Structures are given as structure tokens and as C-alpha cells.
Amino acid sequence: MGSDRKKILCIEDQPDTCDMFQIVLPDYKIVSAASSAEGILLAREHHFSLILLDYYLPDGTGDEVCSMIRGFDQRTPILFVTGSRSFTERRARAIGAQGTVKKASPTFIEQIQARTSQLALG
């Protein structure tokens, strides 16, 4: 069954976060990218059911990544996963993402699981 799992691209510079997603989302294969450049390359070369995108990356910001991905892929859902207090759901939607989940939320895991189930239909 492992090879037929839907894939999620995790663009996040903290590897522990992507590892945690693999644990809390066991029905999906998590593919990690530690930088904007790597994430954009993977998004361009492979099909993903969902992209989980951090806002702060070592080589740019998540909104730049989202805009670049939207330039070649308007269909794959993008969900920002961020600790930024100033980055809002409204801002995420304005740049083409489906929303945001805050890392500091006490219901973070439940929100990730629910939003993933909702968005990763493809």
C-alpha cells in the first residue's frame, strides 16, 4: 500500500516538523523540502495532493513560494503552516493558498489533520 499513498509536499526548514506530519498524517507520504528553491523544484516535477508551506524559509518567504507555484500550478491546494502571528488566513487566501494553520495553536495537530482531509482530495 505504501506506494499508492497520496503525497504531501512539506516545504519547511525544520525537519522535525515534516517528520511530525508523517506521524500525524500516516495515510500520506510526506516529501520534505528544506528551502524555497527545493520546494519549487519538487512542486514543478511531481504531483502532490497538498502542499504544506512554512512562511519563513532560509531563502525566501512562503508568499513568494506560493506565488511562484501558482505561476505553474493553480490546482494543488496550498496550506500555510506558520508560527507568524502577523500572517493571516485572509493574506494566505489573497495570494492563492487555501488558508493557514498556526503552529502555536493548542489544537494544531487536530487542525492539520482536519484541513488535510478536507484539502487533499486529489
N, CA, C and O atoms as a GROMACS GRO file, in nm:
protein
  488
    1MET      N    1   0.081  -0.120   0.000
    1MET     CA    2   0.000   0.000   0.000
    1MET      C    3   0.085   0.126   0.000
    1MET      O    4   0.036   0.230  -0.044
    2GLY      N    5   0.210   0.123   0.047
    2GLY     CA    6   0.293   0.240   0.063
    2GLY      C    7   0.307   0.326  -0.060
    2GLY      O    8   0.308   0.448  -0.049
    3SER      N    9   0.318   0.265  -0.179
    3SER     CA   10   0.343   0.343  -0.299
    3SER      C   11   0.218   0.411  -0.354
    3SER      O   12   0.229   0.503  -0.434
    4ASP      N   13   0.098   0.368  -0.312
    4ASP     CA   14  -0.022   0.431  -0.364
    4ASP      C   15  -0.078   0.538  -0.271
    4ASP      O   16  -0.187   0.591  -0.296
    5ARG      N   17  -0.007   0.570  -0.165
    5ARG     CA   18  -0.050   0.678  -0.075
    5ARG      C   19  -0.039   0.812  -0.147
    5ARG      O   20   0.051   0.833  -0.228
    6LYS      N   21  -0.131   0.900  -0.117
    6LYS     CA   22  -0.122   1.036  -0.169
    6LYS      C   23  -0.001   1.104  -0.109
    6LYS      O   24   0.037   1.077   0.005
    7LYS      N   25   0.061   1.194  -0.188
    7LYS     CA   26   0.182   1.261  -0.142
    7LYS      C   27   0.152   1.406  -0.104
    7LYS      O   28   0.073   1.475  -0.168
    8ILE      N   29   0.217   1.448   0.004
    8ILE     CA   30   0.210   1.586   0.051
    8ILE      C   31   0.351   1.642   0.050
    8ILE      O   32   0.444   1.581   0.102
    9LEU      N   33   0.366   1.759  -0.010
    9LEU     CA   34   0.495   1.828  -0.009
    9LEU      C   35   0.499   1.918   0.114
    9LEU      O   36   0.411   2.003   0.132
   10CYS      N   37   0.600   1.900   0.196
   10CYS     CA   38   0.620   1.980   0.317
   10CYS      C   39   0.740   2.071   0.292
   10CYS      O   40   0.855   2.025   0.294
   11ILE      N   41   0.715   2.198   0.268
   11ILE     CA   42   0.823   2.296   0.247
   11ILE      C   43   0.845   2.367   0.380
   11ILE      O   44   0.771   2.458   0.417
   12GLU      N   45   0.948   2.323   0.450
   12GLU     CA   46   0.970   2.363   0.589
   12GLU      C   47   1.118   2.343   0.622
   12GLU      O   48   1.173   2.236   0.595
   13ASP      N   49   1.182   2.444   0.681
   13ASP     CA   50   1.326   2.434   0.710
   13ASP      C   51   1.356   2.359   0.840
   13ASP      O   52   1.473   2.335   0.870
   14GLN      N   53   1.255   2.323   0.916
   14GLN     CA   54   1.274   2.244   1.037
   14GLN      C   55   1.233   2.100   1.008
   14GLN      O   56   1.114   2.070   1.003
   15PRO      N   57   1.330   2.008   0.988
   15PRO     CA   58   1.296   1.870   0.951
   15PRO      C   59   1.204   1.800   1.050
   15PRO      O   60   1.125   1.714   1.011
   16ASP      N   61   1.211   1.836   1.178
   16ASP     CA   62   1.125   1.774   1.278
   16ASP      C   63   0.977   1.799   1.250
   16ASP      O   64   0.893   1.715   1.281
   17THR      N   65   0.947   1.913   1.191
   17THR     CA   66   0.808   1.945   1.160
   17THR      C   67   0.755   1.850   1.053
   17THR      O   68   0.645   1.796   1.067
   18CYS      N   69   0.832   1.829   0.947
   18CYS     CA   70   0.789   1.735   0.843
   18CYS      C   71   0.781   1.593   0.897
   18CYS      O   72   0.691   1.517   0.860
   19ASP      N   73   0.874   1.555   0.984
   19ASP     CA   74   0.870   1.422   1.047
   19ASP      C   75   0.743   1.407   1.131
   19ASP      O   76   0.680   1.301   1.130
   20MET      N   77   0.705   1.512   1.202
   20MET     CA   78   0.584   1.509   1.283
   20MET      C   79   0.460   1.494   1.194
   20MET      O   80   0.367   1.423   1.229
   21PHE      N   81   0.460   1.562   1.077
   21PHE     CA   82   0.348   1.547   0.985
   21PHE      C   83   0.334   1.402   0.940
   21PHE      O   84   0.222   1.351   0.927
   22GLN      N   85   0.446   1.334   0.917
   22GLN     CA   86   0.439   1.193   0.876
   22GLN      C   87   0.375   1.108   0.984
   22GLN      O   88   0.304   1.011   0.954
   23ILE      N   89   0.398   1.143   1.110
   23ILE     CA   90   0.340   1.067   1.221
   23ILE      C   91   0.190   1.096   1.235
   23ILE      O   92   0.112   1.003   1.254
   24VAL      N   93   0.150   1.222   1.225
   24VAL     CA   94   0.009   1.258   1.248
   24VAL      C   95  -0.077   1.243   1.122
   24VAL      O   96  -0.200   1.248   1.130
   25LEU      N   97  -0.012   1.224   1.007
   25LEU     CA   98  -0.084   1.201   0.881
   25LEU      C   99  -0.035   1.070   0.818
   25LEU      O  100   0.021   1.072   0.708
   26PRO      N  101  -0.057   0.956   0.885
   26PRO     CA  102   0.002   0.830   0.839
   26PRO      C  103  -0.050   0.779   0.706
   26PRO      O  104   0.013   0.693   0.644
   27ASP      N  105  -0.164   0.830   0.659
   27ASP     CA  106  -0.220   0.785   0.531
   27ASP      C  107  -0.155   0.852   0.411
   27ASP      O  108  -0.187   0.820   0.296
   28TYR      N  109  -0.062   0.944   0.436
   28TYR     CA  110   0.004   1.020   0.329
   28TYR      C  111   0.153   0.998   0.334
   28TYR      O  112   0.210   0.968   0.439
   29LYS      N  113   0.216   1.012   0.219
   29LYS     CA  114   0.362   1.011   0.213
   29LYS      C  115   0.406   1.156   0.215
   29LYS      O  116   0.370   1.234   0.126
   30ILE      N  117   0.485   1.194   0.314
   30ILE     CA  118   0.534   1.331   0.327
   30ILE      C  119   0.669   1.340   0.255
   30ILE      O  120   0.762   1.264   0.285
   31VAL      N  121   0.679   1.434   0.161
   31VAL     CA  122   0.803   1.462   0.090
   31VAL      C  123   0.852   1.597   0.141
   31VAL      O  124   0.779   1.696   0.133
   32SER      N  125   0.974   1.601   0.192
   32SER     CA  126   1.026   1.722   0.255
   32SER      C  127   1.113   1.804   0.162
   32SER      O  128   1.188   1.750   0.080
   33ALA      N  129   1.103   1.936   0.177
   33ALA     CA  130   1.190   2.031   0.110
   33ALA      C  131   1.231   2.134   0.215
   33ALA      O  132   1.145   2.191   0.283
   34ALA      N  133   1.362   2.158   0.230
   34ALA     CA  134   1.412   2.245   0.336
   34ALA      C  135   1.430   2.390   0.293
   34ALA      O  136   1.471   2.474   0.373
   35SER      N  137   1.399   2.420   0.166
   35SER     CA  138   1.418   2.558   0.117
   35SER      C  139   1.312   2.590   0.012
   35SER      O  140   1.245   2.500  -0.040
   36SER      N  141   1.299   2.717  -0.017
   36SER     CA  142   1.208   2.762  -0.122
   36SER      C  143   1.244   2.698  -0.255
   36SER      O  144   1.159   2.644  -0.326
   37ALA      N  145   1.372   2.706  -0.289
   37ALA     CA  146   1.419   2.656  -0.419
   37ALA      C  147   1.388   2.508  -0.434
   37ALA      O  148   1.338   2.465  -0.538
   38GLU      N  149   1.418   2.428  -0.332
   38GLU     CA  150   1.393   2.284  -0.338
   38GLU      C  151   1.243   2.256  -0.347
   38GLU      O  152   1.201   2.168  -0.422
   39GLY      N  153   1.164   2.330  -0.272
   39GLY     CA  154   1.019   2.311  -0.274
   39GLY      C  155   0.959   2.342  -0.410
   39GLY      O  156   0.873   2.268  -0.458
   40ILE      N  157   1.001   2.451  -0.471
   40ILE     CA  158   0.950   2.489  -0.602
   40ILE      C  159   0.989   2.383  -0.706
   40ILE      O  160   0.908   2.346  -0.791
   41LEU      N  161   1.112   2.336  -0.700
   41LEU     CA  162   1.158   2.232  -0.792
   41LEU      C  163   1.073   2.105  -0.778
   41LEU      O  164   1.028   2.049  -0.878
   42LEU      N  165   1.052   2.060  -0.656
   42LEU     CA  166   0.971   1.940  -0.634
   42LEU      C  167   0.827   1.960  -0.679
   42LEU      O  168   0.768   1.871  -0.739
   43ALA      N  169   0.770   2.078  -0.651
   43ALA     CA  170   0.633   2.107  -0.692
   43ALA      C  171   0.620   2.107  -0.843
   43ALA      O  172   0.516   2.068  -0.897
   44ARG      N  173   0.723   2.150  -0.912
   44ARG     CA  174   0.722   2.156  -1.058
   44ARG      C  175   0.736   2.015  -1.119
   44ARG      O  176   0.678   1.987  -1.224
   45GLU      N  177   0.812   1.928  -1.054
   45GLU     CA  178   0.846   1.798  -1.112
   45GLU      C  179   0.753   1.684  -1.072
   45GLU      O  180   0.752   1.580  -1.137
   46HIS      N  181   0.674   1.701  -0.964
   46HIS     CA  182   0.592   1.591  -0.913
   46HIS      C  183   0.450   1.639  -0.886
   46HIS      O  184   0.424   1.758  -0.870
   47HIS      N  185   0.358   1.542  -0.879
   47HIS     CA  186   0.220   1.573  -0.841
   47HIS      C  187   0.203   1.549  -0.691
   47HIS      O  188   0.242   1.444  -0.639
   48PHE      N  189   0.146   1.646  -0.623
   48PHE     CA  190   0.116   1.634  -0.481
   48PHE      C  191  -0.032   1.659  -0.458
   48PHE      O  192  -0.096   1.735  -0.532
   49SER      N  193  -0.087   1.596  -0.356
   49SER     CA  194  -0.227   1.619  -0.320
   49SER      C  195  -0.244   1.747  -0.240
   49SER      O  196  -0.353   1.804  -0.235
   50LEU      N  197  -0.134   1.791  -0.176
   50LEU     CA  198  -0.137   1.909  -0.090
   50LEU      C  199   0.006   1.957  -0.069
   50LEU      O  200   0.100   1.878  -0.067
   51ILE      N  201   0.020   2.088  -0.055
   51ILE     CA  202   0.150   2.146  -0.018
   51ILE      C  203   0.132   2.216   0.116
   51ILE      O  204   0.050   2.306   0.131
   52LEU      N  205   0.212   2.173   0.215
   52LEU     CA  206   0.218   2.240   0.345
   52LEU      C  207   0.339   2.333   0.341
   52LEU      O  208   0.451   2.287   0.317
   53LEU      N  209   0.318   2.460   0.362
   53LEU     CA  210   0.419   2.561   0.337
   53LEU      C  211   0.444   2.650   0.458
   53LEU      O  212   0.352   2.714   0.508
   54ASP      N  213   0.568   2.652   0.505
   54ASP     CA  214   0.606   2.742   0.613
   54ASP      C  215   0.617   2.884   0.556
   54ASP      O  216   0.641   2.901   0.436
   55TYR      N  217   0.601   2.983   0.640
   55TYR     CA  218   0.615   3.121   0.592
   55TYR      C  219   0.760   3.165   0.588
   55TYR      O  220   0.804   3.225   0.490
   56TYR      N  221   0.835   3.136   0.693
   56TYR     CA  222   0.976   3.178   0.699
   56TYR      C  223   1.065   3.064   0.653
   56TYR      O  224   1.069   2.958   0.714
   57LEU      N  225   1.137   3.087   0.543
   57LEU     CA  226   1.229   2.988   0.488
   57LEU      C  227   1.366   3.052   0.474
   57LEU      O  228   1.376   3.174   0.466
   58PRO      N  229   1.472   2.972   0.470
   58PRO     CA  230   1.607   3.030   0.466
   58PRO      C  231   1.637   3.111   0.340
   58PRO      O  232   1.726   3.196   0.342
   59ASP      N  233   1.566   3.084   0.232
   59ASP     CA  234   1.596   3.153   0.106
   59ASP      C  235   1.476   3.230   0.051
   59ASP      O  236   1.466   3.250  -0.070
   60GLY      N  237   1.386   3.271   0.138
   60GLY     CA  238   1.272   3.350   0.093
   60GLY      C  239   1.154   3.333   0.187
   60GLY      O  240   1.166   3.278   0.297
   61THR      N  241   1.040   3.382   0.143
   61THR     CA  242   0.919   3.372   0.224
   61THR      C  243   0.818   3.282   0.156
   61THR      O  244   0.822   3.261   0.034
   62GLY      N  245   0.727   3.231   0.236
   62GLY     CA  246   0.624   3.144   0.183
   62GLY      C  247   0.534   3.211   0.082
   62GLY      O  248   0.487   3.145  -0.011
   63ASP      N  249   0.510   3.341   0.097
   63ASP     CA  250   0.424   3.405  -0.002
   63ASP      C  251   0.492   3.411  -0.139
   63ASP      O  252   0.426   3.402  -0.242
   64GLU      N  253   0.625   3.426  -0.140
   64GLU     CA  254   0.699   3.421  -0.267
   64GLU      C  255   0.688   3.281  -0.329
   64GLU      O  256   0.666   3.267  -0.450
   65VAL      N  257   0.703   3.179  -0.246
   65VAL     CA  258   0.693   3.041  -0.293
   65VAL      C  259   0.552   3.014  -0.347
   65VAL      O  260   0.537   2.956  -0.455
   66CYS      N  261   0.452   3.054  -0.273
   66CYS     CA  262   0.313   3.034  -0.314
   66CYS      C  263   0.288   3.100  -0.450
   66CYS      O  264   0.229   3.038  -0.539
   67SER      N  265   0.332   3.223  -0.466
   67SER     CA  266   0.313   3.294  -0.593
   67SER      C  267   0.384   3.223  -0.708
   67SER      O  268   0.330   3.213  -0.818
   68MET      N  269   0.506   3.175  -0.683
   68MET     CA  270   0.581   3.105  -0.788
   68MET      C  271   0.512   2.974  -0.825
   68MET      O  272   0.500   2.942  -0.943
   69ILE      N  273   0.466   2.899  -0.726
   69ILE     CA  274   0.395   2.774  -0.756
   69ILE      C  275   0.266   2.802  -0.831
   69ILE      O  276   0.232   2.731  -0.926
   70ARG      N  277   0.195   2.904  -0.791
   70ARG     CA  278   0.070   2.939  -0.860
   70ARG      C  279   0.096   2.979  -1.006
   70ARG      O  280   0.004   2.973  -1.089
   71GLY      N  281   0.218   3.020  -1.038
   71GLY     CA  282   0.252   3.053  -1.175
   71GLY      C  283   0.249   2.933  -1.269
   71GLY      O  284   0.228   2.949  -1.389
   72PHE      N  285   0.270   2.813  -1.215
   72PHE     CA  286   0.267   2.692  -1.299
   72PHE      C  287   0.167   2.587  -1.251
   72PHE      O  288   0.146   2.487  -1.320
   73ASP      N  289   0.106   2.607  -1.135
   73ASP     CA  290   0.012   2.509  -1.080
   73ASP      C  291  -0.096   2.583  -1.002
   73ASP      O  292  -0.073   2.630  -0.891
   74GLN      N  293  -0.213   2.594  -1.061
   74GLN     CA  294  -0.324   2.663  -0.995
   74GLN      C  295  -0.414   2.566  -0.918
   74GLN      O  296  -0.506   2.610  -0.849
   75ARG      N  297  -0.389   2.435  -0.930
   75ARG     CA  298  -0.482   2.337  -0.875
   75ARG      C  299  -0.444   2.279  -0.738
   75ARG      O  300  -0.532   2.261  -0.653
   76THR      N  301  -0.318   2.250  -0.717
   76THR     CA  302  -0.278   2.184  -0.592
   76THR      C  303  -0.305   2.275  -0.472
   76THR      O  304  -0.259   2.389  -0.470
   77PRO      N  305  -0.380   2.227  -0.374
   77PRO     CA  306  -0.406   2.310  -0.256
   77PRO      C  307  -0.276   2.340  -0.180
   77PRO      O  308  -0.188   2.254  -0.167
   78ILE      N  309  -0.266   2.463  -0.130
   78ILE     CA  310  -0.152   2.506  -0.050
   78ILE      C  311  -0.206   2.552   0.084
   78ILE      O  312  -0.297   2.635   0.091
   79LEU      N  313  -0.149   2.498   0.192
   79LEU     CA  314  -0.188   2.537   0.327
   79LEU      C  315  -0.063   2.588   0.399
   79LEU      O  316   0.034   2.514   0.416
   80PHE      N  317  -0.066   2.713   0.440
   80PHE     CA  318   0.045   2.769   0.517
   80PHE      C  319   0.041   2.713   0.658
   80PHE      O  320  -0.064   2.708   0.722
   81VAL      N  321   0.157   2.670   0.706
   81VAL     CA  322   0.174   2.622   0.843
   81VAL      C  323   0.283   2.710   0.902
   81VAL      O  324   0.401   2.694   0.870
   82THR      N  325   0.244   2.802   0.989
   82THR     CA  326   0.339   2.905   1.030
   82THR      C  327   0.325   2.943   1.177
   82THR      O  328   0.219   2.928   1.237
   83GLY      N  329   0.434   2.992   1.231
   83GLY     CA  330   0.433   3.047   1.365
   83GLY      C  331   0.415   3.198   1.363
   83GLY      O  332   0.404   3.261   1.469
   84SER      N  333   0.412   3.256   1.245
   84SER     CA  334   0.397   3.401   1.232
   84SER      C  335   0.260   3.446   1.282
   84SER      O  336   0.157   3.395   1.239
   85ARG      N  337   0.262   3.542   1.375
   85ARG     CA  338   0.135   3.595   1.425
   85ARG      C  339   0.072   3.692   1.326
   85ARG      O  340  -0.050   3.708   1.324
   86SER      N  341   0.155   3.755   1.244
   86SER     CA  342   0.102   3.858   1.155
   86SER      C  343   0.050   3.802   1.022
   86SER      O  344  -0.022   3.871   0.951
   87PHE      N  345   0.086   3.678   0.989
   87PHE     CA  346   0.040   3.619   0.863
   87PHE      C  347  -0.098   3.558   0.885
   87PHE      O  348  -0.114   3.465   0.963
   88THR      N  349  -0.198   3.611   0.816
   88THR     CA  350  -0.337   3.576   0.842
   88THR      C  351  -0.396   3.483   0.736
   88THR      O  352  -0.340   3.466   0.628
   89GLU      N  353  -0.509   3.425   0.771
   89GLU     CA  354  -0.587   3.343   0.678
   89GLU      C  355  -0.624   3.426   0.555
   89GLU      O  356  -0.617   3.379   0.442
   90ARG      N  357  -0.663   3.549   0.578
   90ARG     CA  358  -0.701   3.638   0.469
   90ARG      C  359  -0.585   3.662   0.374
   90ARG      O  360  -0.603   3.658   0.252
   91ARG      N  361  -0.466   3.686   0.428
   91ARG     CA  362  -0.346   3.707   0.346
   91ARG      C  363  -0.315   3.580   0.266
   91ARG      O  364  -0.284   3.588   0.147
   92ALA      N  365  -0.322   3.464   0.330
   92ALA     CA  366  -0.294   3.337   0.262
   92ALA      C  367  -0.387   3.319   0.143
   92ALA      O  368  -0.343   3.282   0.034
   93ARG      N  369  -0.515   3.344   0.162
   93ARG     CA  370  -0.612   3.328   0.054
   93ARG      C  371  -0.590   3.431  -0.057
   93ARG      O  372  -0.610   3.401  -0.175
   94ALA      N  373  -0.548   3.551  -0.019
   94ALA     CA  374  -0.525   3.657  -0.119
   94ALA      C  375  -0.412   3.623  -0.214
   94ALA      O  376  -0.411   3.670  -0.328
   95ILE      N  377  -0.316   3.541  -0.170
   95ILE     CA  378  -0.204   3.506  -0.258
   95ILE      C  379  -0.219   3.368  -0.321
   95ILE      O  380  -0.125   3.317  -0.382
   96GLY      N  381  -0.337   3.308  -0.306
   96GLY     CA  382  -0.364   3.184  -0.378
   96GLY      C  383  -0.363   3.056  -0.297
   96GLY      O  384  -0.380   2.948  -0.354
   97ALA      N  385  -0.343   3.066  -0.167
   97ALA     CA  386  -0.345   2.946  -0.081
   97ALA      C  387  -0.487   2.922  -0.030
   97ALA      O  388  -0.575   3.006  -0.046
   98GLN      N  389  -0.506   2.807   0.031
   98GLN     CA  390  -0.636   2.773   0.085
   98GLN      C  391  -0.652   2.812   0.231
   98GLN      O  392  -0.760   2.796   0.288
   99GLY      N  393  -0.545   2.863   0.292
   99GLY     CA  394  -0.556   2.907   0.430
   99GLY      C  395  -0.427   2.889   0.507
   99GLY      O  396  -0.320   2.869   0.450
  100THR      N  397  -0.441   2.896   0.639
  100THR     CA  398  -0.326   2.886   0.727
  100THR      C  399  -0.362   2.814   0.857
  100THR      O  400  -0.476   2.820   0.904
  101VAL      N  401  -0.263   2.745   0.912
  101VAL     CA  402  -0.275   2.685   1.044
  101VAL      C  403  -0.158   2.737   1.126
  101VAL      O  404  -0.043   2.734   1.080
  102LYS      N  405  -0.186   2.785   1.245
  102LYS     CA  406  -0.082   2.842   1.332
  102LYS      C  407  -0.016   2.733   1.415
  102LYS      O  408  -0.083   2.653   1.481
  103LYS      N  409   0.117   2.731   1.411
  103LYS     CA  410   0.193   2.630   1.484
  103LYS      C  411   0.171   2.639   1.635
  103LYS      O  412   0.177   2.536   1.703
  104ALA      N  413   0.148   2.756   1.688
  104ALA     CA  414   0.135   2.774   1.832
  104ALA      C  415  -0.005   2.740   1.886
  104ALA      O  416  -0.028   2.745   2.006
  105SER      N  417  -0.096   2.707   1.797
  105SER     CA  418  -0.232   2.677   1.840
  105SER      C  419  -0.237   2.551   1.926
  105SER      O  420  -0.169   2.453   1.894
  106PRO      N  421  -0.316   2.552   2.033
  106PRO     CA  422  -0.328   2.431   2.115
  106PRO      C  423  -0.394   2.315   2.040
  106PRO      O  424  -0.382   2.200   2.080
  107THR      N  425  -0.465   2.346   1.932
  107THR     CA  426  -0.532   2.242   1.851
  107THR      C  427  -0.461   2.222   1.717
  107THR      O  428  -0.522   2.178   1.619
  108PHE      N  429  -0.332   2.253   1.713
  108PHE     CA  430  -0.253   2.246   1.589
  108PHE      C  431  -0.266   2.110   1.519
  108PHE      O  432  -0.296   2.106   1.399
  109ILE      N  433  -0.244   2.001   1.590
  109ILE     CA  434  -0.247   1.867   1.531
  109ILE      C  435  -0.386   1.839   1.473
  109ILE      O  436  -0.397   1.792   1.359
  110GLU      N  437  -0.489   1.866   1.549
  110GLU     CA  438  -0.626   1.843   1.502
  110GLU      C  439  -0.658   1.927   1.380
  110GLU      O  440  -0.724   1.881   1.287
  111GLN      N  441  -0.610   2.052   1.379
  111GLN     CA  442  -0.634   2.140   1.264
  111GLN      C  443  -0.563   2.087   1.140
  111GLN      O  444  -0.621   2.087   1.031
  112ILE      N  445  -0.438   2.042   1.155
  112ILE     CA  446  -0.363   1.985   1.041
  112ILE      C  447  -0.436   1.862   0.986
  112ILE      O  448  -0.452   1.849   0.865
  113GLN      N  449  -0.479   1.776   1.074
  113GLN     CA  450  -0.548   1.655   1.030
  113GLN      C  451  -0.679   1.689   0.958
  113GLN      O  452  -0.709   1.631   0.854
  114ALA      N  453  -0.756   1.781   1.014
  114ALA     CA  454  -0.884   1.818   0.955
  114ALA      C  455  -0.866   1.888   0.820
  114ALA      O  456  -0.933   1.855   0.723
  115ARG      N  457  -0.775   1.986   0.816
  115ARG     CA  458  -0.754   2.060   0.691
  115ARG      C  459  -0.696   1.970   0.582
  115ARG      O  460  -0.730   1.985   0.465
  116THR      N  461  -0.608   1.878   0.621
  116THR     CA  462  -0.551   1.785   0.523
  116THR      C  463  -0.661   1.696   0.465
  116THR      O  464  -0.667   1.677   0.343
  117SER      N  465  -0.746   1.642   0.548
  117SER     CA  466  -0.858   1.560   0.500
  117SER      C  467  -0.948   1.638   0.406
  117SER      O  468  -0.997   1.584   0.307
  118GLN      N  469  -0.969   1.764   0.437
  118GLN     CA  470  -1.055   1.850   0.357
  118GLN      C  471  -0.990   1.884   0.222
  118GLN      O  472  -1.058   1.884   0.120
  119LEU      N  473  -0.860   1.913   0.222
  119LEU     CA  474  -0.793   1.968   0.104
  119LEU      C  475  -0.729   1.863   0.012
  119LEU      O  476  -0.724   1.882  -0.109
  120ALA      N  477  -0.680   1.753   0.068
  120ALA     CA  478  -0.603   1.657  -0.011
  120ALA      C  479  -0.692   1.553  -0.078
  120ALA      O  480  -0.676   1.433  -0.057
  121LEU      N  481  -0.784   1.599  -0.156
  121LEU     CA  482  -0.880   1.509  -0.221
  121LEU      C  483  -0.828   1.451  -0.352
  121LEU      O  484  -0.873   1.345  -0.396
  122GLY      N  485  -0.733   1.522  -0.416
  122GLY     CA  486  -0.690   1.484  -0.550
  122GLY      C  487  -0.597   1.373  -0.562
  122GLY      O  488  -0.558   1.337  -0.673
   0.00000   0.00000   0.00000
